[in-house]
Every structure is written in structure tokens, then in C-alpha cells.
Amino acid sequence: MISVGDTAPDFTLPREDGTMLTLSALRPGKVVLYFYPKDDTPGCTLEAQDFTARLADFSAAGATVIGVSKDSVKAHDKFCKKHGLGVVLVSDEDGHTCEDYGVWLEKSMYGKTYMGIERTTVLIDAAGRVARVWNKVSVKGHADEVLAAVQAL
């Protein structure tokens, strides 16, 4: 698991529009990196909508918001269009970035275990270091809490 003070692992991944995004290219801006399990599911949709609704505030605070899941670029594009999302979504189909950030974990549901993304948000400062980590995120009110942390950074 990634910790406060660590250098954020760099990555280059395809966005929902098919262009490539490199994390380190966003410096010296702040980055909110939120990992979520699956496009177009109730909790993930609400989280993306909440971040989208606050994008102007994140931008005013000098931050870019990026959602990461293992869904394909095509799935991300469809998800964005269906829900009018403005957040950047990147596709980590091979799971390397999820593993680098320690969010690809064994989970359990109805007594069965499986591997999946633990909903996690990582705030990265202008120098590329991890400033804050939210593990096992509860979606309700989360975007507001993250925005307050970005504004205080």
C-alpha cells in the first residue's frame, strides 16, 4: 500500500478519449487519483458524478481529478457519455498501476473471495509526493472531503 510521503508511482495510461496521459506530465499541479471498481455501477457512478460536479473547484485549487479502473477505454468513453462526466478516466486494463498503488486486493462478498480494486483516493502534491490517502472510501460526501484537503494543501 502506498503511504503519505512516498513518491507517487508514475504511469502512462490511455484516457477515455483514447489519448495517453502521463502522471508526471501534470506537475507541478496537484492530482486527485481515485481508484474505483467498475464503470456504470451505482457507487462508481455516484463518485464520478460528485467529482464532476466539483471540477471547477478542483481546477481553481490547482488540481486535476483522474479516475482509474481496469475498464477498457471503450467502456470509459461509454460511461462518460452516458452520465455526462467531465472527469478524466484512465484505463489500467493490465492492472500494473493498481498494483503499484496497492489497491488491487483480495476482497470478499457473500462468503466468496476474489481480486478487485479497493475504492481508494490518493492526493498527490505539486512535487509528485503522496500527500494523503483515503482507503475503503465511502462515496457519500467523499468528493467534498477531498476538495477540502486539496484546498488546504
LUMGU-482148 format. One line per field, with one value per residue: x, y, z of N, C-alpha, C, O in turn; residue in three letters. Coordinates in Angstrom, 2 decimals. Layout:
LUMGU-482148
n_x	X;...
n_y	Y;...
n_z	Z;...
ca_x	X;...
ca_y	Y;...
ca_z	Z;...
c_x	X;...
c_y	Y;...
c_z	Z;...
o_x	X;...
o_y	Y;...
o_z	Z;...
type	ALA;...
//
This chain:
LUMGU-482148
n_x	0.85;0.46;1.96;1.69;3.96;5.46;6.91;4.76;3.89;4.75;2.90;1.76;-1.14;-4.03;-6.59;-10.17;-10.83;-9.03;-6.52;-3.20;-2.24;0.15;1.19;3.33;3.61;1.79;2.76;3.68;1.23;-1.40;-2.75;-5.64;-6.14;-8.32;-9.24;-11.44;-13.88;-15.59;-16.91;-20.06;-21.55;-23.56;-22.27;-19.82;-20.64;-21.96;-19.77;-18.12;-19.84;-20.07;-17.40;-17.22;-19.14;-17.81;-15.60;-14.78;-14.10;-12.00;-10.19;-9.77;-8.34;-6.00;-5.83;-5.98;-8.39;-8.46;-9.83;-9.37;-9.64;-9.95;-11.39;-12.02;-10.88;-12.95;-15.18;-14.92;-15.32;-17.98;-19.23;-18.66;-20.04;-22.69;-23.34;-22.64;-20.09;-17.29;-14.84;-11.47;-10.86;-8.85;-7.60;-6.61;-6.05;-4.25;-3.62;-1.30;-0.82;-2.75;-1.73;0.77;-0.05;-1.17;-3.88;-5.14;-6.59;-7.39;-10.75;-13.96;-17.22;-20.40;-19.37;-17.51;-14.24;-12.36;-10.33;-9.96;-10.46;-9.86;-11.78;-10.19;-8.60;-6.04;-4.16;-1.99;0.79;2.22;4.88;4.89;4.58;2.93;0.34;-1.92;-3.98;-6.94;-8.45;-10.63;-12.95;-15.94;-18.52;-20.42;-20.27;-17.54;-16.14;-16.33;-14.82;-12.29;-11.87;-11.66;-9.24;-7.49;-7.66;-6.51;-3.92
n_y	-1.19;2.23;5.10;8.17;10.69;9.10;8.88;9.35;6.63;6.74;6.76;5.93;6.00;5.08;7.46;8.09;9.13;8.02;9.21;9.50;9.66;10.91;10.71;12.17;14.31;16.16;17.68;20.94;20.62;19.68;16.43;14.47;11.25;8.81;5.56;3.13;0.46;-0.36;0.73;2.40;1.32;1.52;2.88;3.71;5.30;7.39;8.43;9.38;11.27;13.06;14.01;15.18;17.23;19.00;19.84;22.42;23.68;22.05;22.53;25.29;25.14;24.19;21.51;18.35;15.92;12.46;9.44;5.97;2.73;-0.78;-0.99;-0.91;1.45;1.96;1.28;3.25;5.57;5.23;5.23;7.86;9.38;8.48;9.39;12.05;12.83;14.72;14.23;13.03;9.82;6.97;3.99;1.07;-1.58;-3.77;-3.76;-2.92;-0.34;-0.21;-2.21;-1.07;1.04;-0.31;-1.05;-3.20;-5.82;-8.70;-9.38;-9.85;-11.23;-12.21;-14.51;-15.43;-15.15;-12.85;-11.13;-7.61;-4.05;-1.94;0.67;3.64;6.75;8.93;11.69;13.75;15.81;18.95;18.36;15.74;13.90;11.73;13.10;12.54;9.73;8.00;5.18;2.38;3.83;5.56;6.60;8.73;12.14;12.12;13.44;16.11;16.09;15.44;17.65;19.69;18.92;19.24;22.00;22.86;22.13
n_z	0.00;-0.71;0.87;2.80;1.87;0.20;-3.10;-5.76;-7.78;-11.17;-14.25;-17.55;-19.21;-21.22;-21.91;-21.60;-24.05;-25.74;-25.99;-24.59;-21.15;-18.95;-15.70;-14.40;-16.14;-15.38;-13.36;-12.23;-10.98;-8.66;-8.03;-7.95;-7.54;-8.11;-7.42;-8.61;-8.60;-10.93;-14.04;-14.51;-12.38;-9.40;-7.04;-8.13;-10.24;-8.87;-7.44;-9.56;-10.66;-8.51;-8.27;-10.82;-10.58;-8.98;-10.34;-11.28;-8.90;-8.01;-10.07;-9.73;-7.40;-8.32;-9.07;-10.78;-11.52;-11.63;-12.58;-12.05;-13.31;-14.13;-16.37;-19.95;-22.50;-24.27;-22.68;-20.69;-22.24;-23.06;-20.54;-19.66;-21.59;-21.25;-18.68;-18.67;-17.75;-16.58;-15.56;-15.92;-17.10;-16.79;-18.30;-16.85;-17.83;-17.70;-15.07;-13.75;-12.68;-10.66;-9.00;-8.38;-6.77;-4.71;-4.56;-5.68;-4.49;-2.42;-2.06;-0.48;-0.90;-0.06;1.12;-0.69;-2.05;-4.02;-6.46;-6.62;-7.17;-4.48;-3.39;-3.42;-2.75;-3.75;-2.93;-4.59;-4.30;-5.58;-6.03;-6.69;-4.68;-2.36;-0.63;0.84;1.69;1.12;2.18;1.48;0.67;1.39;-0.57;-0.30;0.29;-0.08;-2.23;-1.47;0.90;-0.11;-1.77;0.16;1.37;-0.79;-1.17;1.18;0.88
ca_x	0.00;1.20;1.87;1.97;5.39;6.03;6.80;3.65;4.36;4.37;2.26;1.20;-2.30;-4.97;-7.78;-11.47;-10.89;-8.00;-5.21;-2.41;-2.00;1.30;1.02;4.39;3.46;0.84;3.46;3.61;-0.14;-1.83;-3.56;-6.51;-6.20;-9.27;-9.37;-12.80;-14.00;-16.23;-17.75;-21.51;-22.18;-24.14;-21.32;-18.80;-21.30;-22.15;-18.46;-17.70;-20.73;-19.70;-16.16;-17.55;-19.88;-16.88;-14.39;-14.34;-13.46;-10.70;-9.34;-9.41;-7.35;-4.80;-5.80;-6.61;-9.03;-8.32;-10.38;-8.64;-10.19;-9.44;-12.28;-11.39;-11.07;-14.30;-16.13;-14.80;-15.95;-19.43;-19.59;-18.62;-21.13;-23.98;-23.61;-22.18;-18.97;-16.22;-13.56;-10.61;-10.80;-7.80;-7.80;-5.47;-6.52;-3.31;-3.60;0.01;-0.93;-3.50;-0.79;1.77;-0.66;-1.63;-5.34;-5.61;-6.57;-8.39;-11.98;-14.92;-18.63;-21.26;-18.55;-16.55;-13.15;-11.98;-9.43;-10.63;-9.95;-10.43;-12.02;-9.12;-8.24;-4.69;-3.89;-0.58;1.13;2.86;6.20;4.73;4.58;1.62;0.01;-2.98;-4.58;-8.21;-8.69;-12.00;-13.75;-17.40;-18.72;-21.21;-19.50;-16.11;-15.58;-16.21;-13.69;-11.07;-11.72;-11.15;-7.84;-6.76;-7.63;-5.63;-2.56
ca_y	0.00;3.49;5.87;9.60;10.97;8.33;9.43;8.68;5.88;7.34;5.86;6.45;5.16;5.69;8.13;7.72;9.58;7.30;9.85;8.98;10.57;10.57;11.38;13.14;15.47;17.08;18.52;20.99;20.62;18.64;15.40;13.59;9.98;7.95;4.21;2.63;-0.91;-0.70;1.73;2.28;0.66;2.62;3.65;4.29;6.37;8.50;9.03;10.12;12.44;14.00;14.67;16.02;18.41;19.89;20.01;23.82;23.96;21.35;23.26;26.55;24.82;23.71;20.04;17.54;14.73;11.33;8.16;4.81;1.39;-1.73;-1.00;-0.54;2.81;1.98;1.31;4.58;6.53;5.00;5.65;9.33;9.91;8.12;10.16;13.43;13.00;15.60;13.78;12.22;8.41;6.23;2.55;0.27;-2.94;-4.80;-3.72;-2.58;0.86;-0.61;-2.94;-0.11;1.85;-1.21;-1.08;-4.47;-6.63;-9.76;-8.89;-10.94;-10.89;-13.39;-15.64;-15.79;-14.19;-12.54;-9.97;-6.43;-2.74;-1.34;2.09;4.39;8.03;9.37;13.09;13.90;17.24;19.53;17.76;14.34;13.05;11.42;13.99;11.94;8.52;7.55;3.77;1.89;5.05;5.62;7.59;9.89;13.22;11.95;14.48;17.34;15.90;15.50;19.04;20.45;18.56;19.88;23.44;23.09;21.72
ca_z	0.00;-0.80;2.11;2.75;1.76;-0.92;-4.45;-6.45;-8.94;-12.44;-15.22;-18.79;-19.49;-22.16;-21.39;-22.17;-25.46;-26.48;-25.87;-23.46;-20.04;-18.11;-14.41;-14.12;-17.02;-14.75;-12.39;-10.78;-10.47;-7.72;-8.68;-7.17;-8.25;-7.41;-7.96;-8.40;-9.11;-12.21;-14.69;-14.62;-11.24;-8.62;-6.24;-9.00;-10.98;-7.94;-7.16;-10.75;-10.77;-7.45;-8.67;-11.97;-10.11;-8.27;-11.16;-11.32;-7.61;-8.02;-11.01;-9.09;-6.37;-9.00;-9.09;-11.82;-10.97;-12.55;-12.13;-12.58;-13.12;-15.12;-17.54;-21.22;-22.99;-24.85;-21.57;-20.09;-23.14;-22.96;-19.18;-19.65;-22.43;-20.66;-17.45;-18.81;-16.83;-17.01;-15.00;-16.76;-16.70;-17.48;-18.33;-16.37;-18.12;-17.25;-13.60;-13.17;-11.85;-9.46;-8.15;-7.90;-5.72;-3.64;-4.46;-6.23;-3.27;-2.25;-1.45;-0.28;-0.98;0.09;1.50;-1.74;-2.20;-5.39;-6.55;-7.16;-6.77;-3.28;-3.64;-2.75;-3.36;-3.42;-3.24;-4.92;-4.25;-6.76;-6.20;-7.06;-3.48;-1.80;0.48;1.65;1.13;1.69;1.87;1.70;0.57;1.36;-1.62;0.12;0.88;-0.29;-3.11;-0.66;1.82;-0.91;-2.19;1.33;1.53;-1.89;-0.91;2.33;0.51
c_x	0.88;0.96;2.17;3.49;6.08;5.97;5.70;4.20;3.84;3.70;1.92;0.10;-3.23;-6.19;-9.04;-11.59;-9.81;-6.63;-4.50;-2.22;-0.83;1.20;2.07;4.29;2.51;1.49;3.72;2.19;-0.36;-2.71;-4.36;-6.68;-7.17;-9.45;-10.77;-12.96;-14.51;-17.08;-19.23;-22.16;-22.62;-23.13;-20.30;-19.38;-21.48;-20.83;-18.00;-18.55;-20.38;-18.41;-16.41;-18.22;-18.96;-15.61;-13.89;-13.62;-12.09;-9.72;-8.86;-8.35;-6.08;-4.68;-6.52;-7.17;-8.99;-8.90;-9.65;-9.42;-9.59;-10.35;-11.53;-11.65;-12.50;-15.36;-16.11;-15.52;-17.48;-19.96;-19.66;-19.79;-22.49;-24.35;-23.13;-21.01;-17.89;-14.87;-12.79;-10.64;-9.69;-8.01;-6.52;-5.81;-5.56;-3.13;-2.29;-0.07;-1.69;-2.58;0.26;1.24;-1.25;-3.13;-5.95;-5.47;-7.59;-9.58;-12.90;-16.34;-19.43;-20.44;-17.54;-15.48;-12.80;-11.03;-10.19;-9.98;-10.66;-10.56;-11.09;-8.88;-6.87;-4.55;-2.39;-0.27;1.89;4.25;6.12;4.77;3.15;1.39;-1.04;-3.52;-5.88;-8.42;-10.14;-12.99;-15.24;-17.74;-19.41;-20.33;-18.00;-15.50;-15.40;-15.01;-12.36;-10.82;-11.16;-9.68;-6.98;-6.61;-6.68;-4.17;-1.74
c_y	1.24;4.32;7.34;9.80;10.21;9.14;8.64;7.92;6.51;6.30;6.65;5.49;5.87;6.26;7.60;8.12;8.93;7.94;9.30;10.06;10.04;11.39;12.48;14.40;16.52;17.97;19.90;21.06;19.52;17.67;14.64;12.34;9.09;6.63;3.70;1.29;-1.07;0.44;1.36;1.38;1.77;3.48;4.37;5.45;7.59;9.21;9.88;11.38;13.49;14.74;15.61;17.31;19.44;20.19;21.44;24.19;23.28;22.10;24.58;26.34;24.23;22.21;19.46;16.30;13.62;10.08;7.03;3.53;0.48;-1.83;-0.52;0.93;2.95;2.06;2.67;5.63;6.43;5.51;7.18;9.92;9.65;9.04;11.61;13.77;13.90;15.20;13.00;10.80;7.75;4.74;1.82;-1.21;-4.02;-4.79;-3.29;-1.35;0.57;-1.36;-1.99;0.73;1.01;-1.30;-2.35;-5.50;-7.76;-9.18;-10.08;-10.39;-12.18;-14.66;-16.09;-14.72;-14.04;-11.35;-8.81;-5.16;-2.29;0.16;2.94;5.70;8.45;10.83;13.25;15.40;17.67;18.94;16.28;13.38;12.86;12.28;13.39;10.72;8.24;6.12;3.41;3.05;4.77;6.80;8.87;10.92;13.17;13.07;15.79;17.26;16.02;16.95;19.89;20.17;19.21;21.36;23.78;22.80;22.87
c_z	0.00;0.47;1.87;2.75;0.65;-2.20;-5.15;-7.65;-10.24;-13.32;-16.48;-19.19;-20.47;-21.44;-22.08;-23.63;-26.31;-26.44;-24.63;-22.40;-19.22;-16.83;-14.20;-14.99;-16.42;-13.70;-12.99;-10.23;-9.45;-8.49;-7.64;-8.02;-7.49;-8.16;-7.63;-9.10;-10.54;-12.74;-14.61;-13.56;-10.29;-7.85;-7.10;-9.83;-10.09;-7.64;-8.34;-10.93;-9.73;-7.78;-9.86;-11.53;-9.46;-9.07;-11.19;-10.03;-7.52;-8.92;-10.40;-8.00;-6.97;-9.10;-10.30;-11.16;-12.02;-11.90;-12.81;-12.28;-14.19;-16.34;-18.78;-21.55;-23.53;-23.74;-20.88;-20.94;-23.05;-21.61;-19.11;-20.42;-21.80;-19.50;-17.51;-17.89;-17.43;-16.46;-16.05;-16.22;-17.49;-17.28;-17.94;-16.57;-17.63;-15.73;-12.96;-12.26;-10.57;-8.48;-7.57;-6.74;-4.58;-3.48;-5.06;-5.12;-3.31;-1.50;-1.23;-0.34;-0.93;0.35;0.46;-1.82;-3.68;-5.35;-7.17;-6.65;-5.50;-3.55;-2.77;-3.49;-2.84;-3.87;-3.41;-4.99;-5.51;-7.04;-6.57;-5.89;-2.99;-0.57;1.41;0.92;1.88;1.24;2.16;1.73;0.60;0.47;-1.12;0.84;0.62;-1.14;-2.35;0.28;1.07;-1.35;-1.04;1.54;0.44;-1.63;0.24;2.01;-0.04
o_x	1.93;-0.11;2.81;4.21;7.15;5.10;5.71;4.91;2.65;3.91;1.80;0.35;-3.23;-6.75;-8.98;-12.37;-9.68;-5.65;-5.12;-2.06;-0.81;1.13;1.71;4.83;2.45;0.86;3.95;1.99;0.39;-3.35;-3.85;-7.28;-6.89;-9.76;-11.22;-12.28;-13.93;-17.87;-19.60;-23.19;-22.08;-23.14;-19.94;-18.70;-21.19;-20.78;-17.53;-18.04;-20.40;-18.32;-15.86;-17.91;-19.30;-14.65;-12.68;-12.64;-11.13;-8.56;-7.70;-7.57;-5.17;-3.58;-7.52;-6.51;-9.42;-8.51;-9.35;-9.81;-8.83;-10.12;-10.53;-12.53;-13.16;-16.32;-17.16;-16.25;-18.17;-21.01;-20.62;-20.45;-23.36;-25.51;-23.20;-20.96;-17.62;-13.85;-13.37;-10.48;-9.58;-8.52;-5.48;-5.84;-6.01;-2.54;-2.19;0.54;-1.31;-2.66;0.60;1.99;-1.77;-3.62;-7.16;-4.38;-8.51;-9.43;-12.65;-16.63;-19.15;-20.78;-16.80;-15.76;-12.94;-10.93;-10.97;-9.08;-11.89;-9.59;-11.20;-8.95;-6.58;-4.78;-1.61;-0.98;2.16;4.74;7.15;4.98;2.29;2.14;-1.07;-3.53;-5.92;-8.54;-10.80;-13.76;-15.74;-17.29;-19.01;-19.73;-17.27;-14.44;-14.41;-14.29;-11.41;-9.68;-10.28;-8.92;-5.87;-5.53;-6.12;-3.28;-0.58
o_y	1.26;4.24;7.71;9.17;10.60;9.99;7.41;8.51;6.77;5.10;7.87;4.32;7.10;5.66;6.80;7.53;9.25;7.30;8.71;11.24;8.86;12.61;13.60;15.44;17.65;18.89;19.98;21.52;18.54;18.04;14.22;12.39;8.66;6.60;3.82;1.01;-1.84;1.04;0.19;0.77;2.88;4.70;5.52;6.44;8.71;10.44;11.01;12.43;14.69;15.95;16.71;18.38;20.62;20.75;21.66;24.93;23.87;22.29;24.94;27.25;23.81;21.68;20.00;15.69;13.82;9.71;7.10;3.29;0.93;-2.65;0.18;1.56;3.95;2.81;3.20;6.47;7.45;6.15;7.73;10.85;10.52;9.41;12.32;14.86;13.85;15.76;12.39;10.59;7.93;4.28;1.95;-1.99;-5.08;-5.72;-3.30;-1.32;1.05;-1.15;-2.09;1.08;1.55;-1.58;-2.55;-5.99;-7.77;-8.57;-11.17;-9.28;-13.13;-15.73;-17.05;-13.53;-14.97;-10.66;-8.99;-5.19;-2.26;0.82;2.94;5.74;8.35;11.15;12.92;16.16;16.85;19.02;15.63;12.18;13.71;12.21;13.67;10.67;8.24;5.86;4.06;3.22;3.86;7.92;9.97;10.62;14.06;13.58;16.50;18.24;16.64;17.41;20.72;21.09;19.66;21.92;24.88;23.18;22.68
o_z	0.64;1.07;0.89;3.52;0.20;-2.37;-5.14;-8.47;-10.38;-13.15;-16.45;-19.47;-20.56;-20.52;-23.00;-24.38;-27.49;-26.83;-23.75;-22.73;-18.84;-16.88;-13.84;-14.62;-16.91;-13.19;-14.20;-9.10;-9.39;-9.47;-6.61;-9.10;-6.37;-9.35;-6.49;-10.08;-11.31;-12.01;-14.63;-13.81;-10.36;-8.00;-6.82;-10.08;-10.51;-7.60;-8.13;-11.32;-10.02;-7.59;-9.90;-12.06;-9.39;-8.53;-11.12;-10.06;-7.02;-8.56;-10.54;-7.71;-6.25;-9.20;-10.77;-10.32;-13.16;-10.79;-14.00;-11.13;-15.04;-17.22;-18.67;-20.97;-23.27;-23.85;-20.52;-20.41;-22.96;-21.56;-18.57;-19.94;-21.83;-19.33;-16.51;-17.32;-18.62;-16.86;-16.95;-15.01;-18.70;-16.26;-18.59;-15.62;-17.19;-15.17;-11.74;-11.19;-9.50;-7.27;-6.39;-5.83;-3.61;-2.38;-4.96;-4.85;-4.13;-0.44;-1.73;0.10;-1.68;-0.15;0.69;-1.68;-4.47;-4.34;-8.11;-5.81;-5.44;-3.91;-1.55;-4.72;-1.65;-5.03;-2.51;-5.65;-6.38;-8.17;-6.76;-6.07;-3.18;0.40;2.60;-0.31;3.11;0.04;2.98;2.68;-0.06;0.74;-1.50;1.87;1.04;-0.79;-2.56;0.46;1.56;-1.31;-1.26;1.86;0.71;-1.83;0.27;2.77;-0.40
type	MET;ILE;SER;VAL;GLY;ASP;THR;ALA;PRO;ASP;PHE;THR;LEU;PRO;ARG;GLU;ASP;GLY;THR;MET;LEU;THR;LEU;SER;ALA;LEU;ARG;PRO;GLY;LYS;VAL;VAL;LEU;TYR;PHE;TYR;PRO;LYS;ASP;ASP;THR;PRO;GLY;CYS;THR;LEU;GLU;ALA;GLN;ASP;PHE;THR;ALA;ARG;LEU;ALA;ASP;PHE;SER;ALA;ALA;GLY;ALA;THR;VAL;ILE;GLY;VAL;SER;LYS;ASP;SER;VAL;LYS;ALA;HIS;ASP;LYS;PHE;CYS;LYS;LYS;HIS;GLY;LEU;GLY;VAL;VAL;LEU;VAL;SER;ASP;GLU;ASP;GLY;HIS;THR;CYS;GLU;ASP;TYR;GLY;VAL;TRP;LEU;GLU;LYS;SER;MET;TYR;GLY;LYS;THR;TYR;MET;GLY;ILE;GLU;ARG;THR;THR;VAL;LEU;ILE;ASP;ALA;ALA;GLY;ARG;VAL;ALA;ARG;VAL;TRP;ASN;LYS;VAL;SER;VAL;LYS;GLY;HIS;ALA;ASP;GLU;VAL;LEU;ALA;ALA;VAL;GLN;ALA;LEU
//
